[in-house]
Amino acid sequence: MKLGVFTVLFAQKNFEEMLETVASQKLQAVEIGTGGYPGNAHCDLEGLLQSEDKRKAYLRAVESRGLEISSFSCHGNPLHPQKSIAGEHDRLIRQTIDLASRMGVPVVNTFSGCPGDHENAKYPNWPVAPWPNDYQEILKWQWEEKVIPYWTEIANYAAERHVKIGLELHGGFSVHTPATLLRLREAAGEAIGANLDPSHMWWQGIDPVQAVHILGRAGAIHHFHAKDTSLDPVNVNRHGVTDMQPYTNMLDRAWQFRTVGYGHDLKVWADIISALRLVGYDDVVSIEHEDGLMSVNEGFAKAVQNLQPLIMREPLGEIWWV
């Protein structure tokens, strides 16, 4: 198992400075944004696609610091009802898959996206209740007409290029729970898997350890984010877990993202890491920093400090005592 970081938190640094910062913390991997919501501060997607020399130089810069690229990330909404938005995000996903294939990067992370409620809708519609029955009709239409057809095509595109898709289970999108991920995987193929982020499990009321077991037993964990969440019991009672207040209203929100160890204690994180190894995920744990109470440098450093002792780096041996 290796410790890495989603490098978008260092967008203010250039590529070389970012790599130096990561290497100085003795990490082993970087997850790099190619565009979409995370931006592309450290990846000239078009330039890298066009030039083998640029790709080789890029990889040399990473590998010379003892690092590897765990994934390229291009989070967006390729199912957006506005065709201009959907088209741009679809192009980004396909180009990122192409780049990953050419550079030997195993996973492309993104969101499933969320369609509207009919063909001429303007905005996404995320059904979260089974009644009134209108919501069931919307959900059925979305999955049968948009979600499954699109991701079946993309899964085939990725599989042909020996790349896996890690969908982040995130509220507001069609795939947001272990069950919805497995539903899509069954329909679209095994190139589809999860970029599992515990922070989005906790606020939905899902135990991340159980999410690891559910997805891991199906071989459906393609990548893993390390980010925490704290829930305020008073504010949860007032706003519920689908709190729509801006993330900046930290004092009044029902929940907020935290650095690893500041939402749940390290025994909980040890259980998550152990569960990952138990189900056969022995790859990169990628730190994502979105803690509004800490600076980038402090939040990153504390996440590294808390996770380093928990990561199991040595390969499994035989159980010698039986």
Beta strands, then each sheet from edge to edge (+ up, - down):
strand 1: 2-6
strand 2: 29-33
strand 3: 68-73
strand 4: 107-110
strand 5: 164-168
strand 6: 192-196
strand 7: 221-226
strand 8: 228-231
strand 9: 255-258
strand 10: 284-287
sheet 1: 1+ 2+ 3+ 4+ 5+ 6+ 7+ 10+ 1+
sheet 2: 8+ 9-
end
